């Protein structure tokens, strides 16, 4: 079934003067009636990024000298302890041989000193040498032992220096960059104040990551552990799966747009993903399958109801009354269902509740009614905020602070309504066809993308909703009508008649 509602009314203020001058009617906007349908709603946040290793290791040499051999190339997989680069070993090897010889001398000197000490002990017992001569023998033995220890340390240092001429892989990974060739003279990383020469760069690419910049308007929908799909140009028909690792706390501003880096981790056992590959990251925020859904263009907030009613040719006051009656009937049904509750439960259930324009229901403190809150907010809007309140009203305002989330209570006109891109949905008003006439219906929405919203309550699969123009267009139409009324002296606007064409749909 197809419903079409047309109004012979101007679509924009720019045509109002032309219509008054020429007597022609502006082209009528067409509004479509869309049945409530069952569909899948998928919400995702998209961002761009590049593949990068989780950790990159810079390979340097503790030895200085000329490169004699480079045993690996970029792209080679290496294991821990594998030789990567060979530095000229001649100087360290000569130092090692000298240290070995010095150790032999130190061992011989110690043996000689110990023998001299034993003879001195025997002679001292028979009073054949003086005590000073005996002490000198002991000192020589101690010096010889210290010399032996120094020789052993020197040998260990020389052995380490000789082994350092073989630069080996500190861990398993893939060589991603090679900075030296055979014949390059390098400086030591331990003795050079500049940190030494970087020989190679390597990384473990079994798991890689993407640092994607996500707009701040979407960052609230993303949490650690959320599944992610990654697409790369090199494999257009093969998506890769990953998960959100973390969200960086520091924002990044690019071209006056605030974004947050989000780290996404991806398994790469097959090694298909290479560092530097550009990616499109799609973070799966939510998914609802086979749910009732309507176009977002059909949704209206409380502030849009009056303008939407004007567009439909309805009385705004009557529409507001219909909504109030529906809420009262719903609240009455809820109170009736209490049945056998206790007096305390009934008191809690009947506590005053304030409904904000974005659909939130806020329990008010004892003794405060929703009418008092509306009157308070109305005075604040018309009188310049809290400064216009009396002492008693300021006290009431302070009591409301805790009920409205701990901060200052906001007037209803300042309450932030949920948009069509909101994730969690909210409370909205739609105009549905009931008995062939547009009827305001309050609904509760769920998961929402940029096109459709999940309907959780208020509508059924047999309903049809009206896709209306935006609030700004409705406001323009109202201003145009008022101007035309002034031009015609209030005698009515030519062509302001509603034409309705409908075709009954068999269920």
Secondary structure, 3 states (H helix, E strand, C coil): CCEEEEECCCCCHHHHHHHHHHCCCCCCCEEEEEECEEEEEEEEEEEEEEEEECCEEEEECCCCEEEEEECCCCCCEECCCCEEEEECCHHHHHHHHHHHHHHHHHHHHHHHHHHHHHHHHHHHHCCCCCHHHHHHHHHHHHHHHHHHHHHHHHHHHHHHHHHCCEEECCCCEEEEEECCCCCCEECCCCCCCCCCCEEEEEECCCEEEEEEEEEHHHHCCCCCCCEEEEEECCEEEEEEEEEEEEEEEEEEEECCEEEEEEEEEEECCCCCCCCCCEEEEEEEEEEEEEEEEEEHHHCECHHHHHHHHHHCCCCHHHHHHHHHHHHHHHHHHHHHCCCCCCHHHHHHHCCCEEECCCCCEEECCCCCCHHHHHHHHHHHHHHCHHHHCCHHHHHHHHHHHHHCCCCCCCCHHHCCCCCCCCCCCCEEEEEEEECCEEEEEEEEEEEECCCEEEEEECCCCCCEEECCCCHHHHHHHHHHHHHHHHHCCCCCCCCCCEEEEECCCCC
